[in-house]
Amino acid sequence: MLIRLAIIFLLVFAQVGFFANVEAKGDEDYHRDILRALKKINARLIYLENDKLKSIQSVQENLHRRIEEIRDSLQQIQATGEI
C-alpha cells in the first residue's frame, strides 16, 4: 500500500513539473522527460521488489530448515519407539 501511494505521489508531482515546462519545450523533449521519469520509477520498483524477494527467500530458507529439523526429530522419536 505504501508503495502504491509513493508511486501515485511521484506521478502527480512529476506531471506537475512536466506540464509547467510543456510550452517551453517541444514534444520530443517532453516525451524524453516522461520516459526518463518512468525509467527512474521502474528502477525504484525493481529495487523494492528485489528487497522483498530477498526477504521472502530468507523466510523460506528458515522454514525449510525448521521442517528438516522436525523431520529428523520425528525419525528419532520413531526409532526410539520401535526399540
Buried (B, 14 or more C-beta within 10 A) or exposed (E): EEEEEBEEEBEEEBEEEBEEEEEEEEEEEBEEBEEEBEEEBEEBEEEEEEEEEEEEEEEEEEEEEEEEEEEEEEEEEEEEEEE
